[in-house]
Amino acid sequence: MKFSESPVVELRVGSTTLTIEQDNQSMHVGTSVWPCSVLLVKFAEHSLSSPSRYSDLLRFPGRRAVELGSGTGAAGMGLSLLGLSDIVLTDIDPVLPALKRNLKRNRRSLPPKPPRLSRLYWNNPDQIRSLKPPFDFVVATDVVYIEETVRPLVSAMEALVANDGVVLLGYQVRSPEADRLFWEVCGGSFDVERVPREDLHPDYAFEGADVFFLRKKR
C-alpha cells in the first residue's frame, strides 16, 4: 500500500471497500492517508474476527466515539463499519473539505447512521463541549508531530473520554521532541497500554507504528 504516492487508497473492512481520496499537493498533512489509521482499523477488525484479549473492549455496538484529527476520514469510517453506534469525525477548517468529500464518496458503503462531522480545534473548550462528551472511545491516529499541540491534544482527550472509556491511539514517532513531551504529559493523566506486536493484524503491522490504549488514571 503506497500511502504517499497513490491519490486514492482502498481500505477493505469486512466485505466493504472504502476508497479514500488524498490530496498529495496540499500543504496540510491531514489530506493524506497515514499508516496508523489503517493499522488501527485492521487491528480492531482482527481482534473482533477472532478470539483476542481485546475482543470485549472493542465491542462497538451501542457505544459512542469521537475522532481527533480525522484527516481523510479513513480511521473513523473504517471503525464505523465495525459497529460503532455513533462516531463524530473532527478536524480543523482547512482539512474539513477533504473529509466531507470522502464521506460523500463513501456514503453508500457506510452504515445507515454514518459518521458525523464537526470542527474542532483542540484548544477550544466551547467546541469540545459542543460535542457533548463523554465518549466511550476517543480515536486518534498519527496526531503527534508538533510539540506546541501536544498539551492541547492531551487536554482534549481527557475532556472527551469517559472515566471508564478508552483512547484508541495509532502512533508513530514523527518528532522526537513532540514524542517525549506527549508521553510525559500523558503520564500525568492516563495509564498507558501498548498493544503487543503479535496482537496486531499480521499484514498491517507496519514498522515503527503501534496501537496504544489510554485510560484515565483513577
Sequence and secondary structure as in RCSB ss.txt:
>XXXX:A:sequence
MKFSESPVVELRVGSTTLTIEQDNQSMHVGTSVWPCSVLLVKFAEHSLSSPSRYSDLLRFPGRRAVELGSGTGAA
GMGLSLLGLSDIVLTDIDPVLPALKRNLKRNRRSLPPKPPRLSRLYWNNPDQIRSLKPPFDFVVATDVVYIEETV
RPLVSAMEALVANDGVVLLGYQVRSPEADRLFWEVCGGSFDVERVPREDLHPDYAFEGADVFFLRKKR
>XXXX:A:secstr
  TTT SEEEEEETTEEEEEE  TT S GGGS  HHHHHHHHHHHHHHHS  TTTTTT  TT EEEEES TTSHH
HHHHHTTT SEEEEEE TTTHHHHHHHHHHTGGGS SS  EEEE  TT HHHHHHT   EEEEEEES    GGGH
HHHHHHHHHHEEEEEEEEEEEE S HHHHHHHHHHHHHHEEEEE  GGGS TTS  TTEEEEEEEE  
